[in-house]
Structures are given as structure tokens and as C-alpha cells.
Amino acid sequence: AAVTIAGPVAGTVYNWTNNNTSIGLGASGSNTIPSFTAVNATSTPVTATITVTPTFTNGGISCSGPSSTFTITVNPTANVNQPANQLLCNGSGTAAVNFTGSVAGTTYSWTNSNTAIGLAAAGTGNIPSFTAINTGIAAVTSTITVTPSYTNAGVTCTGTPITFTITVNPTGQVDQPASQVVCSGAPTAPVNFTTTVPGTVFNWTNNTTSIGLAASG
């Protein structure tokens, strides 16, 4: 917001100086300080001290009053490092997600687009390991959106949210094949494995290769 400098003596000129131009404000000026875009490229708060000197001029004589100061503090922009996506099976434990960033004191809030995976809809801070859930027949993906925030002197500055995903694959399933009894030298019936989970691969083992069937396939 613009800073309007005023006093009780009409006609006074207010000259100001700024000791830290890195915040986006010039080194000096007169009277009103216009609104400007505050800048802080560091990871800690930056403070500029503004010194204002009032001067009244009449009849060619300028009289300066005592200077006064105030500060403008610019908080850093919070950020969060990108977490890795996770892909796991139904019933497996996820890896804990510990959020980090370059600004000390940042807090992290997150939302979860799909609570069916076993994670709450929202929370703050790190996400501890939990048991991933998928009771369906297809992979389920949840998008986690993380928002970093930094608070100083009662002002909260929110950084750019980032997202990552947790994908939970379903548990493989096979329908029960029928047992067979055949005579020696007779062909068996082919066994065609079926499932309710599309994309399932069937690996089998045989404990008695003497019947003419390989040990695995």
C-alpha cells in the first residue's frame, strides 16, 4: 500500500531515504511513497529502514525538523521440494513423506484427492507411512497437493503448491481351476487361467514334474 507522509505544518516537504533497495523501493524520494512490488530473493526476512525528514521552506529559509523512521519487512517466499511419486501394491506400507524447503520455519499443508487409498483428505506437516489400500480391480491413483506457508510478524506468505501421486495397484487374483484325474498316457484338459483383475499375469509352479509337466511357467 502507498505510504502517505503527513504532519501538522501545511506546506512541509517530506524527504525520505531507504537503506535497503533490495526490497524493491528506491533509495530516496519525497512525500508519498507509492505502492510497489515487494521483493525478497533470500530465505529469511529482509528489513528496510525508511528515514523521513520534514522540511518547511518560507522566504528562502528552509527549516528541517527531527527525522523519524519506520521499517518495511519483506518475508521470503515459502517453497517445498518435490517429493517422489510412489507406486505400490494393495496392503503395502507407503514411504513416509517428509517435506523440506529452503525457508526455515515453513509449514506444509496438503490435500489428498482420493481417500480410498487409505490417506485422509487433508493434513498439515509430514505424511507418515500408512497401509495403502485398493480393493478394486484396477490401479488407483491419488494426487497429493502440498502448499508451503511462512509466517512472520503476523503476516503469512504462501508459496506455489506442488503435487505428487501415490498409485496403488490391486491385489492379483486367479479364479479356482478344476482339479483333474487322468490315466497315464492320456492328455490333460488345458488349464486357462481367468481373473477379475485385468492385466494379471499368472505364474505357476508344479511340485511333481514326473507327471510330464514342467516345474514352472
Backbone bond lengths (Angstrom), bond angles and torsions (degrees), N, CA, C in turn:
res aa  C-N    CA-C-N  psi(-1)  N-CA   C-N-CA  omega(-1)  CA-C   N-CA-C  phi
1 A - - - 1.454 - - 1.513 109.02 -
2 A 1.332 115.64 149.15 1.457 120.10 177.16 1.523 109.59 -64.51
3 V 1.348 115.99 146.78 1.462 121.56 178.06 1.525 107.78 -107.73
4 T 1.335 116.91 112.90 1.457 121.66 178.13 1.519 108.78 -93.56
5 I 1.332 116.82 119.94 1.462 121.66 -178.45 1.530 107.69 -98.16
6 A 1.315 115.66 128.15 1.468 119.55 -175.85 1.518 110.72 -142.20
7 G 1.327 115.35 164.93 1.459 121.93 177.32 1.516 110.03 -159.91
8 P 1.321 117.53 176.15 1.469 120.56 -174.49 1.523 114.80 -78.07
9 V 1.337 118.28 -14.34 1.468 121.19 -175.98 1.526 109.03 -96.41
10 A 1.328 116.02 109.22 1.469 120.27 179.75 1.522 110.37 -61.88
11 G 1.338 115.73 141.34 1.458 121.02 178.74 1.511 114.08 89.06
12 T 1.323 117.24 -1.66 1.461 120.49 179.02 1.528 110.16 -68.69
13 V 1.328 115.46 139.64 1.470 121.97 173.88 1.525 107.52 -103.63
14 Y 1.308 115.31 132.89 1.463 120.23 -177.75 1.526 109.23 -110.44
15 N 1.303 116.10 108.04 1.459 121.36 177.79 1.526 108.66 -96.19
16 W 1.308 115.35 133.26 1.456 119.13 -178.60 1.521 111.80 -126.76
17 T 1.326 114.80 152.77 1.467 121.65 174.12 1.521 108.94 -127.75
18 N 1.311 115.24 152.81 1.465 123.03 -178.43 1.518 108.10 -124.95
19 N 1.322 117.44 123.77 1.474 120.45 -174.95 1.523 113.81 -86.79
20 N 1.332 117.31 0.81 1.470 118.96 -179.22 1.523 109.63 -146.14
21 T 1.319 115.94 91.04 1.469 120.45 -176.77 1.529 112.22 -74.02
22 S 1.348 118.01 -9.33 1.473 119.42 -179.11 1.523 112.26 -64.94
23 I 1.349 117.92 -15.21 1.471 119.43 179.67 1.531 111.59 -78.31
24 G 1.345 117.39 -6.23 1.464 120.39 178.56 1.506 114.19 104.69
25 L 1.330 117.47 4.08 1.468 122.60 179.47 1.522 109.06 -109.22
26 G 1.343 116.62 141.99 1.455 121.09 179.92 1.508 112.68 -62.38
27 A 1.336 115.18 170.63 1.463 120.76 -175.43 1.523 112.36 -75.16
28 S 1.336 117.96 -23.50 1.466 119.12 -177.68 1.520 110.01 -162.83
29 G 1.316 114.10 167.65 1.459 120.38 178.81 1.509 109.99 -179.83
30 S 1.332 115.77 -174.82 1.455 120.90 -179.75 1.516 110.34 -130.03
31 N 1.317 114.57 142.60 1.453 123.03 174.72 1.532 111.64 61.81
32 T 1.302 118.37 -130.90 1.468 121.33 -173.52 1.528 111.96 -61.40
33 I 1.333 114.94 137.54 1.468 120.59 170.95 1.522 106.51 -96.17
34 P 1.338 118.12 112.19 1.465 119.23 -176.23 1.523 111.97 -68.03
35 S 1.299 115.41 160.09 1.461 119.89 174.76 1.527 109.42 -60.70
36 F 1.311 117.04 140.68 1.458 121.53 178.91 1.517 108.92 -142.88
37 T 1.307 115.89 162.47 1.459 120.80 178.27 1.520 109.15 -83.17
38 A 1.328 115.65 114.37 1.461 120.72 -178.81 1.522 110.82 -68.62
39 V 1.328 115.87 142.96 1.461 121.48 -176.28 1.528 109.32 -128.68
40 N 1.323 115.75 136.07 1.461 122.21 170.97 1.514 107.84 -149.70
41 A 1.332 115.21 105.13 1.470 120.15 -177.71 1.519 111.97 -93.38
42 T 1.335 117.54 7.82 1.459 120.76 -178.37 1.530 110.16 -100.84
43 S 1.321 115.27 -174.13 1.469 120.38 179.82 1.525 112.23 -107.54
44 T 1.335 116.67 10.75 1.464 121.67 177.33 1.524 109.26 -135.24
45 P 1.344 118.27 161.64 1.468 119.70 178.57 1.533 111.60 -60.68
46 V 1.330 115.77 144.55 1.464 122.43 177.78 1.522 108.09 -119.62
47 T 1.323 116.56 131.53 1.464 121.04 -177.44 1.522 111.06 -118.77
48 A 1.323 115.77 133.92 1.467 122.54 173.89 1.523 108.43 -113.66
49 T 1.323 115.59 138.71 1.462 121.02 177.08 1.529 108.90 -102.62
50 I 1.325 116.04 124.05 1.460 122.45 179.36 1.528 107.87 -101.83
51 T 1.310 115.73 123.07 1.466 121.30 178.69 1.524 109.18 -107.91
52 V 1.327 116.05 124.09 1.474 121.66 -176.74 1.532 109.30 -113.02
53 T 1.348 115.19 128.05 1.469 120.90 178.39 1.525 108.93 -118.85
54 P 1.346 117.79 120.11 1.467 120.96 179.00 1.527 111.12 -87.20
55 T 1.316 115.31 136.61 1.466 120.30 179.17 1.522 109.64 -134.23
56 F 1.353 115.05 129.12 1.471 120.00 176.68 1.524 108.18 -113.95
57 T 1.318 115.98 129.93 1.463 121.16 -177.99 1.521 109.91 -118.27
58 N 1.345 115.62 133.18 1.472 121.23 176.75 1.528 108.91 -155.57
59 G 1.325 115.27 131.58 1.461 119.41 179.58 1.499 113.36 61.89
60 G 1.322 116.32 31.38 1.456 120.79 179.40 1.506 114.57 79.09
61 I 1.304 117.53 4.48 1.466 121.73 178.46 1.528 109.22 -111.05
62 S 1.339 115.82 126.91 1.471 121.51 178.26 1.514 109.36 -105.18
63 C 1.316 114.88 129.78 1.463 121.05 179.73 1.532 109.13 -118.49
64 S 1.324 115.49 117.74 1.467 119.98 -178.81 1.520 110.50 -97.37
65 G 1.296 115.27 136.76 1.452 120.69 176.37 1.507 111.16 -93.29
66 P 1.319 116.64 177.70 1.469 120.11 179.39 1.534 110.80 -65.55
67 S 1.310 113.86 142.97 1.472 119.30 179.66 1.527 110.31 -76.71
68 S 1.317 115.22 154.90 1.462 121.59 172.56 1.519 108.52 -131.75
69 T 1.315 116.14 157.39 1.467 120.27 -177.15 1.522 110.87 -129.33
70 F 1.296 114.55 155.08 1.459 122.17 168.49 1.524 107.07 -148.76
71 T 1.297 116.10 167.40 1.468 120.09 -176.29 1.522 111.58 -119.82
72 I 1.317 114.44 152.80 1.465 122.91 169.27 1.526 106.17 -122.83
73 T 1.331 116.43 117.14 1.463 121.61 179.19 1.521 109.48 -107.51
74 V 1.316 115.77 129.83 1.464 121.33 -179.56 1.524 108.40 -112.01
75 N 1.318 115.54 116.68 1.458 120.32 178.02 1.523 110.94 -73.02
76 P 1.335 118.25 152.22 1.478 120.10 175.62 1.527 110.98 -72.94
77 T 1.297 114.99 161.46 1.468 121.04 175.70 1.530 109.14 -83.30
78 A 1.319 116.37 122.73 1.467 120.34 178.36 1.527 110.09 -67.38
79 N 1.316 116.10 149.67 1.466 120.89 176.73 1.518 109.08 -145.11
80 V 1.322 115.42 165.94 1.464 120.93 177.67 1.519 108.60 -138.94
81 N 1.327 116.42 133.89 1.463 121.11 177.53 1.526 109.90 -71.53
82 Q 1.325 115.56 147.24 1.461 121.57 -175.18 1.531 112.18 -69.36
83 P 1.345 118.91 117.15 1.468 119.99 173.81 1.536 110.30 -73.91
84 A 1.311 115.72 157.74 1.463 120.67 177.83 1.530 110.61 -78.51
85 N 1.331 116.27 146.15 1.462 120.74 170.37 1.528 108.87 -67.18
86 Q 1.326 116.22 154.72 1.464 120.42 178.63 1.525 109.86 -126.16
87 L 1.325 115.95 140.90 1.465 123.29 176.45 1.520 107.34 -132.35
88 L 1.336 116.95 121.66 1.460 119.77 -176.36 1.520 111.19 -150.99
89 C 1.319 115.05 176.67 1.459 121.61 -176.56 1.522 111.05 -95.47
90 N 1.307 115.38 155.96 1.460 121.67 172.06 1.521 109.66 -53.32
91 G 1.342 116.37 130.30 1.451 120.96 178.97 1.513 114.92 89.73
92 S 1.339 117.29 -5.26 1.466 120.11 179.65 1.524 110.41 -87.68
93 G 1.326 115.88 155.56 1.456 120.94 175.74 1.520 110.49 -84.05
94 T 1.327 116.57 133.91 1.457 120.37 176.70 1.527 109.78 -75.33
95 A 1.324 115.71 162.11 1.463 120.24 170.22 1.524 108.33 -78.30
96 A 1.332 117.08 136.74 1.465 120.10 176.70 1.524 109.32 -60.84
97 V 1.325 116.47 143.81 1.466 121.75 179.08 1.522 108.02 -109.92
98 N 1.332 115.53 112.47 1.467 121.49 179.55 1.528 108.63 -107.84
99 F 1.313 116.72 109.81 1.457 121.39 -175.18 1.528 110.66 -76.08
100 T 1.329 115.88 140.27 1.464 122.07 178.43 1.522 109.52 -137.04
101 G 1.323 115.40 160.64 1.459 121.73 176.92 1.512 109.16 -162.47
102 S 1.326 116.77 176.78 1.464 120.54 -175.59 1.525 113.13 -87.73
103 V 1.337 117.95 -10.95 1.469 121.36 -177.01 1.523 109.69 -103.56
104 A 1.324 116.28 110.01 1.464 120.46 -179.99 1.523 110.29 -61.42
105 G 1.332 115.92 139.51 1.457 120.35 179.66 1.512 114.49 90.90
106 T 1.333 117.05 1.86 1.468 120.62 178.82 1.525 109.99 -68.75
107 T 1.320 116.17 140.75 1.459 121.36 172.26 1.524 108.51 -107.82
108 Y 1.321 115.92 150.82 1.460 121.34 -175.06 1.527 109.86 -123.84
109 S 1.311 116.12 122.75 1.464 120.85 173.52 1.520 108.42 -112.12
110 W 1.336 116.90 146.18 1.462 119.82 -176.03 1.521 110.95 -139.39
111 T 1.327 114.42 154.26 1.456 121.66 173.27 1.521 108.65 -126.25
112 N 1.335 115.18 152.90 1.455 122.57 -176.89 1.529 108.46 -124.03
113 S 1.323 116.41 124.81 1.464 120.73 -173.44 1.523 113.84 -77.90
114 N 1.334 118.28 -12.41 1.465 120.10 -175.61 1.526 110.47 -146.70
115 T 1.338 116.29 95.92 1.466 119.92 -177.94 1.524 113.18 -70.89
116 A 1.339 117.60 -10.82 1.465 120.36 -179.30 1.523 112.20 -63.83
117 I 1.336 118.32 -17.48 1.468 119.86 -179.78 1.527 112.01 -78.25
118 G 1.359 116.95 -6.42 1.457 120.09 178.45 1.513 114.27 105.42
119 L 1.350 116.88 7.89 1.459 121.57 179.92 1.524 109.04 -114.05
120 A 1.348 116.64 142.98 1.459 121.03 -180.00 1.533 111.59 -61.44
121 A 1.333 116.21 165.29 1.459 121.66 -177.20 1.519 112.62 -71.25
122 A 1.339 117.45 -26.24 1.458 120.46 -177.57 1.515 109.58 -160.82
123 G 1.332 115.32 161.62 1.452 120.11 177.69 1.507 110.50 -173.97
124 T 1.326 116.59 178.92 1.453 122.56 175.87 1.517 109.19 -128.87
125 G 1.320 115.76 152.48 1.459 120.35 -179.66 1.519 111.81 80.16
126 N 1.324 115.56 -165.74 1.459 121.48 -177.20 1.527 111.63 -67.36
127 I 1.330 115.40 159.03 1.465 121.21 176.54 1.529 107.61 -105.97
128 P 1.335 117.92 110.62 1.469 119.51 -179.75 1.527 110.68 -70.59
129 S 1.321 115.78 164.96 1.463 120.31 176.31 1.529 109.78 -60.35
130 F 1.337 115.36 140.89 1.464 120.36 175.98 1.528 108.59 -141.38
131 T 1.327 116.12 163.67 1.463 120.73 179.20 1.518 109.50 -81.36
132 A 1.321 116.09 116.75 1.463 121.30 -178.95 1.526 110.03 -71.80
133 I 1.329 115.54 141.86 1.468 120.97 -176.21 1.522 110.44 -125.53
134 N 1.319 115.58 134.80 1.463 122.55 168.77 1.522 107.32 -152.32
135 T 1.321 116.09 103.11 1.468 120.11 -178.70 1.523 111.79 -96.14
136 G 1.338 116.40 7.03 1.460 120.28 -178.33 1.513 112.68 -91.37
137 I 1.323 115.30 -161.32 1.465 121.22 -177.22 1.529 112.13 -116.46
138 A 1.335 117.25 7.53 1.463 121.82 178.20 1.522 108.65 -139.09
139 A 1.325 116.38 159.42 1.459 120.76 178.67 1.531 110.47 -61.57
140 V 1.317 115.98 143.42 1.469 122.30 178.94 1.520 108.13 -119.45
141 T 1.336 116.23 130.30 1.461 121.25 -179.95 1.517 110.61 -118.06
142 S 1.317 115.99 133.29 1.455 122.49 175.25 1.525 108.92 -115.28
143 T 1.333 116.21 139.19 1.465 121.45 176.51 1.527 109.16 -102.73
144 I 1.322 115.24 123.53 1.463 121.78 178.25 1.527 107.71 -100.94
145 T 1.334 116.60 123.81 1.463 121.97 178.26 1.521 108.93 -108.42
146 V 1.329 116.30 123.56 1.464 122.15 -175.53 1.533 109.51 -113.55
147 T 1.340 116.40 128.78 1.466 121.63 179.68 1.528 109.60 -118.19
148 P 1.361 116.96 121.36 1.469 120.05 178.18 1.527 110.96 -89.75
149 S 1.338 116.93 142.83 1.463 121.76 178.30 1.521 109.95 -138.63
150 Y 1.330 114.80 141.06 1.469 120.40 177.62 1.521 108.36 -124.87
151 T 1.339 116.67 131.13 1.453 121.20 -178.30 1.519 110.21 -120.33
152 N 1.339 116.04 131.18 1.459 121.98 175.98 1.522 108.41 -149.13
153 A 1.326 116.29 133.96 1.471 122.53 178.31 1.521 111.69 54.99
154 G 1.332 116.13 36.56 1.453 120.26 176.16 1.511 114.80 80.64
155 V 1.322 117.92 2.45 1.465 121.56 179.80 1.526 108.64 -112.02
156 T 1.331 116.20 125.14 1.465 121.69 178.91 1.519 110.46 -103.19
157 C 1.312 115.83 127.43 1.470 122.47 179.68 1.526 108.40 -113.31
158 T 1.320 115.53 121.86 1.464 121.87 -176.25 1.518 110.50 -100.09
159 G 1.324 115.98 131.91 1.456 121.03 178.89 1.516 111.89 -90.97
160 T 1.313 115.36 -178.53 1.462 122.11 -178.41 1.533 110.63 -72.42
161 P 1.340 118.02 126.16 1.474 119.73 177.39 1.529 111.19 -66.34
162 I 1.324 115.50 151.71 1.468 121.24 172.45 1.529 107.96 -126.44
163 T 1.325 116.00 162.77 1.461 120.59 -179.68 1.531 111.00 -128.96
164 F 1.315 114.45 153.60 1.458 121.18 168.56 1.521 107.03 -147.42
165 T 1.326 116.96 169.01 1.468 120.18 -174.66 1.528 111.51 -122.81
166 I 1.322 113.77 150.42 1.467 121.92 169.06 1.525 106.33 -122.08
167 T 1.324 116.66 117.84 1.463 122.25 -179.32 1.527 109.04 -110.92
168 V 1.321 115.25 128.85 1.472 120.62 -178.70 1.526 108.70 -115.09
169 N 1.323 116.45 117.31 1.461 120.93 177.10 1.528 110.23 -78.81
170 P 1.331 117.01 150.63 1.468 119.34 177.70 1.520 110.87 -73.78
171 T 1.315 116.02 162.88 1.466 121.45 175.01 1.528 109.34 -74.55
172 G 1.348 116.38 130.81 1.464 119.58 177.19 1.530 111.05 -60.15
173 Q 1.325 116.92 147.86 1.479 121.06 -176.54 1.521 108.93 -144.19
174 V 1.343 117.28 144.02 1.459 122.03 175.59 1.521 108.94 -134.22
175 D 1.314 115.51 134.94 1.468 120.26 175.91 1.536 109.34 -69.88
176 Q 1.318 116.11 147.19 1.457 121.20 -176.09 1.539 111.43 -68.44
177 P 1.355 118.31 116.93 1.475 119.39 174.52 1.539 109.92 -75.23
178 A 1.326 115.55 158.11 1.471 120.52 177.27 1.524 109.97 -79.46
179 S 1.327 115.58 143.35 1.467 119.90 173.42 1.533 108.73 -72.87
180 Q 1.336 115.85 156.83 1.471 120.11 -178.27 1.534 110.04 -129.80
181 V 1.316 115.27 144.44 1.463 122.55 170.68 1.523 106.57 -127.39
182 V 1.354 116.17 119.93 1.468 119.63 -177.79 1.532 108.54 -132.86
183 C 1.314 114.30 163.05 1.465 119.72 176.64 1.515 110.14 -81.48
184 S 1.335 115.38 153.15 1.456 119.99 175.40 1.518 109.23 -59.67
185 G 1.318 115.70 131.06 1.458 121.40 -179.52 1.508 113.37 90.22
186 A 1.340 117.52 -7.01 1.463 120.19 179.76 1.528 109.56 -95.02
187 P 1.321 117.22 149.21 1.475 119.55 178.77 1.534 110.75 -75.18
188 T 1.316 114.54 146.42 1.468 119.23 173.36 1.522 109.15 -82.95
189 A 1.315 116.05 164.11 1.466 120.32 171.21 1.526 107.82 -78.43
190 P 1.314 117.53 141.12 1.480 118.49 177.59 1.533 110.19 -62.27
191 V 1.313 115.61 147.27 1.468 120.94 178.07 1.532 108.04 -109.56
192 N 1.315 116.54 110.55 1.467 121.75 179.02 1.527 108.26 -104.29
193 F 1.309 115.90 108.90 1.465 120.63 -177.29 1.524 110.53 -72.89
194 T 1.331 115.53 139.88 1.472 121.42 178.06 1.524 109.32 -130.98
195 T 1.320 114.65 162.37 1.467 120.02 -175.94 1.516 110.45 -155.60
196 T 1.316 115.51 163.22 1.466 120.49 172.56 1.525 111.41 -92.99
197 V 1.341 116.84 -5.58 1.469 121.12 -177.41 1.520 109.28 -107.41
198 P 1.331 118.38 101.88 1.468 120.28 -179.31 1.521 111.66 -57.64
199 G 1.344 115.36 143.09 1.462 120.18 178.60 1.515 113.95 88.47
200 T 1.327 117.07 -0.58 1.466 119.68 179.88 1.523 110.27 -67.72
201 V 1.327 116.34 137.20 1.468 123.28 173.99 1.525 107.59 -104.50
202 F 1.328 116.47 134.17 1.467 121.52 -175.83 1.526 110.02 -104.76
203 N 1.314 117.09 115.33 1.459 122.48 174.15 1.525 108.06 -107.09
204 W 1.328 116.22 131.69 1.457 118.46 -176.99 1.523 110.57 -127.90
205 T 1.340 114.26 155.16 1.467 121.24 174.26 1.523 108.47 -129.26
206 N 1.328 115.84 153.68 1.465 122.51 -178.56 1.530 107.62 -127.31
207 N 1.328 116.35 125.64 1.468 119.40 -174.27 1.524 113.95 -88.08
208 T 1.357 116.68 -2.84 1.474 118.97 -179.67 1.523 108.43 -139.52
209 T 1.326 115.20 90.81 1.472 118.17 -177.23 1.517 112.54 -72.81
210 S 1.337 117.66 -12.03 1.471 119.82 -178.68 1.521 112.42 -66.18
211 I 1.353 118.28 -13.35 1.464 119.59 179.69 1.532 111.07 -78.98
212 G 1.354 116.19 -7.18 1.460 119.58 178.06 1.527 113.22 106.06
213 L 1.320 117.15 5.05 1.462 121.42 179.78 1.541 109.08 -110.10
214 A 1.319 115.87 140.14 1.477 120.23 179.98 1.527 111.46 -60.27
215 A 1.337 116.14 165.76 1.463 121.64 -177.10 1.524 112.31 -71.40
216 S 1.328 118.26 -24.67 1.460 120.19 -178.74 1.524 110.29 -163.36
217 G 1.322 114.15 165.45 1.466 120.21 177.94 1.509 110.48 -174.61
